[in-house]
Amino acid sequence: MNELNNIAGFIESFESSHADGTFIKLTLGKKALKSSTLNNIYLRPVLIKDEKLLSVVFRHQTSDITKNMSLPEALLLIKEHLGKDFLAASLFTSKEDIQVLFNKKREARIFASKPSLTALQEFDHDKIKRRLIKTEGSIYLQKLGLTTSDGKIIPSMNDKFRQIDKYIEIVDSNLKENFPDKPFAIADMGSGKGYLTFALYDHLVNNLKMEVNITGVEMRQNLVDLCNRTARESGFDGLSFVQGTIGDYKIEKIDMLIALHACDTATDDAIFKGISADAGYIICAPCCQKQIRNEMNPENEMKPILKHGIFMERQAEMLTDGLRALILEKYGYQTKAFEFISTNHTPKNVMIVGRKSPVKPDVAKITGQIHQIKKAFGIEKHYLEELLDKNGVGSGQ
Ligand SMILES: C[S@@+](CC[C@H](N)C(=O)[O-])C[C@H]1O[C@@H](n2cnc3c(N)ncnc32)[C@H](O)[C@@H]1O
C-alpha cells in the first residue's frame, strides 16, 4: 500500500479512470455529523444513450435517491462533500484502489493499493458488470467445485457464484460505511459447502486487508470436514468450520452474523444467535417460510385472496421476513429488506440487513405493531419472537 499526499491527485485519478474506462465505483462515507440523515454517496459509471455518465446514489437513513450526472457535475459534488461532511472516500478502478481518510483536523491521508475489484469491460444494461470474487488461481473455488482448474466458473454454478458475489458486495458496502479498526469476528450459520464463507474471508483478508476470524456452523459433518481441509490448503488461518446445529452453537460476542438460505426456522435460530451475541450486523437471506405458512389463518379482508395457494405462499414470505425485520428493530437494529439479486439467479432473493443502531427503539410501539400484524393473520407465534422471549433476551431499550 503506498501513501499519497494530495487530494487533487485523488480527484484526478477519478477523472482519468472515468476517461479511460477503468473506473468501477467511488464511495463517500464516514459522515462528519452523526445527526446527518445522508449516510453515503455512491458513484458508478452508466452508459445512457451512448453517453458515459455517473449514476449517483444518495443513501439516506431510510431511502436511496439516485441521480445521473455528467463528469463535471460529479466532480463538483465530490469537492463539495469530501473533507467536509464526508471524511472518507474509496475509489475503485481496475488499475488500483485509492482510499482517502480525513482526521479530526481535516488532514487527509491517501493510500493507493492493488485493485480489489474486477470490472468486466463491457457495459450491460447501462451498467458495468463487476465481481469482487477473483477466480484466477483460487484454490478454494476449485476445491469447492465452483471453478475449473483454469479458473473458469462451472456453468451450472453461475447462479451460486452471482449470489455470493452480490452478498459479499452488500457486506463490503456496509463495512465501508464504518470500517472496523480491530479484529473482526463473523459467524456464517448453515454454511453448507462454504462457498460464501470462503469467498467472504478471501475478500476481507486479501482485498480489504482486514484482520478477520470467520466460523462456519454446519450440521453436516462431511461438509465441515471438506471445508476445514480446504481452509488449511488455502492457507486461510482465520477460517474454520464447526459441526453442530445453529441452535446449539455458543457465541459470546460477535461483530457480524451472516446466513445464506438457512432453511425455514434455521434463519430464526441464526438471527436469535446474532441478537443474543450483540452482533453489530445481522445479514441474512432467508430460505423457506413454512413455520408462518402453517400458522396463518387469516380472518381479515385478505381471506378471499389468500384462498389461492400462490398468494398464501407470498404472503407467508412477506409476513415471516417482515416480522423478522420488525423484531430486529425492536432489538435495536436499523433494518433494510430488499431483493439482493434477480430472480433469474434464485427465487430466494430477499435480503434482510440489520445494523445495530445507537438510537433506542420504541419497544412498546414495535411490540404493538407485531401483535397487530400477527392478530390480523391469525398467527399465534413467530418462532424468532418466541426464542427471544423464552430465553429472556432483553430488547434494545
Ligand atoms: C440451503 S443450504 C445453504 C448453504 C450455504 N449457506 C450456501 O448458501 O451455499 C443450507 C445449509 O444449512 C444447513 N442447516 C440447515 N439447518 C441447520 C441448522 N439448524 N443448524 C446447522 N446447519 C443447518 C444445511 O445442512 C445446509 O448445508
The ligand as an SDF file (V2000), in Angstrom:
LIG
                    3D

 27 29  0  0  0  0  0  0  0  0999 V2000
  -29.5120  -24.3330    1.5100 C   0  0  0  0  0  0  0  0  0  0  0  0
  -28.0200  -24.7070    2.2890 S   0  0  0  0  0  0  0  0  0  0  0  0
  -27.1180  -23.2050    2.1480 C   0  0  0  0  0  0  0  0  0  0  0  0
  -25.6490  -23.3680    2.3620 C   0  0  0  0  0  0  0  0  0  0  0  0
  -24.8090  -22.0980    2.2260 C   0  0  0  0  0  0  0  0  0  0  0  0
  -25.1800  -21.1110    3.2140 N   0  0  0  0  0  0  0  0  0  0  0  0
  -24.9050  -21.5500    0.8290 C   0  0  0  0  0  0  0  0  0  0  0  0
  -25.7290  -20.6860    0.5960 O   0  0  0  0  0  0  0  0  0  0  0  0
  -24.1740  -22.0290   -0.0290 O   0  0  0  0  0  0  0  0  0  0  0  0
  -28.4750  -24.7220    3.9900 C   0  0  0  0  0  0  0  0  0  0  0  0
  -27.4210  -25.3600    4.8440 C   0  0  0  0  0  0  0  0  0  0  0  0
  -27.7600  -25.1430    6.2030 O   0  0  0  0  0  0  0  0  0  0  0  0
  -27.5790  -26.3370    6.9240 C   0  0  0  0  0  0  0  0  0  0  0  0
  -28.5210  -26.2800    8.0540 N   0  0  0  0  0  0  0  0  0  0  0  0
  -29.8740  -26.2160    7.9980 C   0  0  0  0  0  0  0  0  0  0  0  0
  -30.3950  -26.1200    9.2310 N   0  0  0  0  0  0  0  0  0  0  0  0
  -29.3440  -26.0820   10.0840 C   0  0  0  0  0  0  0  0  0  0  0  0
  -29.2260  -25.9740   11.4870 C   0  0  0  0  0  0  0  0  0  0  0  0
  -30.3130  -25.8590   12.2580 N   0  0  0  0  0  0  0  0  0  0  0  0
  -28.0050  -25.9970   12.0370 N   0  0  0  0  0  0  0  0  0  0  0  0
  -26.8800  -26.0890   11.2520 C   0  0  0  0  0  0  0  0  0  0  0  0
  -26.9260  -26.1960    9.9160 N   0  0  0  0  0  0  0  0  0  0  0  0
  -28.1410  -26.1820    9.3290 C   0  0  0  0  0  0  0  0  0  0  0  0
  -27.8850  -27.4540    5.9340 C   0  0  0  0  0  0  0  0  0  0  0  0
  -27.2390  -28.6670    6.2880 O   0  0  0  0  0  0  0  0  0  0  0  0
  -27.3230  -26.8540    4.6590 C   0  0  0  0  0  0  0  0  0  0  0  0
  -25.9880  -27.2100    4.4630 O   0  0  0  0  0  0  0  0  0  0  0  0
  1  2  1  0
  2  3  1  0
  2 10  1  0
  3  4  1  0
  4  5  1  0
  5  6  1  0
  5  7  1  0
  7  8  2  0
  7  9  1  0
 10 11  1  0
 11 12  1  0
 11 26  1  0
 12 13  1  0
 13 14  1  0
 13 24  1  0
 14 15  1  0
 14 23  1  0
 15 16  2  0
 16 17  1  0
 17 18  1  0
 17 23  2  0
 18 19  1  0
 18 20  2  0
 20 21  1  0
 21 22  2  0
 22 23  1  0
 24 25  1  0
 24 26  1  0
 26 27  1  0
M  CHG  2   2   1   9  -1
M  END
$$$$
